[in-house]
Amino acid sequence: MRDGSSHPNDALHHDRYRRTADGWRFAERSSEIRYYAATPLTGAAPDTAGSPEIPTPAADQPA
């Protein structure tokens, strides 16, 4: 969340698309919450400062 809090949930997204001159675009999205827990998740995001860059595989090699 924007305030730094978090919680587990599971939802279904019902999307409607609209074809435009630039291709398909989202027209509408509704969410159906299937599971919600008010208990915060434990842990924190990893500290990536100073971490070595993760190499990207070459185009001719399997990922």
Secondary structure, DSSP 8 states (H G I E B T S, - for coil): -TTS----EEEEEEEEEEEETTEEEEEEEEEEEEEE--S---S-----TT--------TTS--
